[in-house]
Amino acid sequence: MLLEQFNAAPAREARELLKPCLDVPRWIEEITAARPFASLDALLATARGAADPFTPAELEGALSHHPRIGEKASGKSAEASMSRNEQSGVDQRDPETVAALAEGNRAYEEKFGRVFLIRAAGRSANEVLTALQERLGHTPEQEEPVVAEQLREIAVLRLEQSLTR
Ligand SMILES: NC(=O)NC1=NC(=O)NC1=O
């Protein structure tokens, strides 16, 4: 869908496009209500602004949609295909990488009680692993803003992709 179509679409269709980008009802409503946007940049700026800050409940709700890094999302939903596309740079073929990611994800979930989230697009497996190791050393207070920023980056990337094809 292009920007013009997004601006003119019924609210229901706008919401359907926004939900796979970031499943935070407040965010979806804010952007839907702010239409029409004069440019894609204006839309993305609004999307970035509306995704900061998140409430803890919004963060948890949105995180539940993201498969683990290294686990290919299954299914044909827009969300699953975007996740697969984003994770395409994380090499799944190397068994050592897959094992290191699985171990890192487990340690992260044990420590923070939720999935390790990172904007995977444009990142190699090594970059993801390095970030994972570094963030494992964070306190929950240090980690919270990092997670929010990754969620924001993924949302804006997905939104931009959804409006330029
Ligand atoms: N656990 C994750 O970080 N998942 C993901 N990161 C992305 O960029 N896309 C995902 O599905």
The ligand as an SDF file (V2000), in Angstrom:
LIG
                    3D

 11 11  0  0  0  0  0  0  0  0999 V2000
   13.5110  -11.7600   18.8940 N   0  0  0  0  0  0  0  0  0  0  0  0
   13.7040  -10.8710   17.8990 C   0  0  0  0  0  0  0  0  0  0  0  0
   14.5650   -9.9990   17.9910 O   0  0  0  0  0  0  0  0  0  0  0  0
   12.8900  -10.9830   16.7930 N   0  0  0  0  0  0  0  0  0  0  0  0
   12.9810  -10.1370   15.7140 C   0  0  0  0  0  0  0  0  0  0  0  0
   13.8240   -9.1380   15.4870 N   0  0  0  0  0  0  0  0  0  0  0  0
   13.5210   -8.5630   14.2730 C   0  0  0  0  0  0  0  0  0  0  0  0
   14.0900   -7.6330   13.7310 O   0  0  0  0  0  0  0  0  0  0  0  0
   12.4670   -9.2260   13.7220 N   0  0  0  0  0  0  0  0  0  0  0  0
   12.0850  -10.2070   14.5880 C   0  0  0  0  0  0  0  0  0  0  0  0
   11.1580  -11.0300   14.4510 O   0  0  0  0  0  0  0  0  0  0  0  0
  1  2  1  0
  2  3  2  0
  2  4  1  0
  4  5  1  0
  5  6  2  0
  5 10  1  0
  6  7  1  0
  7  8  2  0
  7  9  1  0
  9 10  1  0
 10 11  2  0
M  END
$$$$
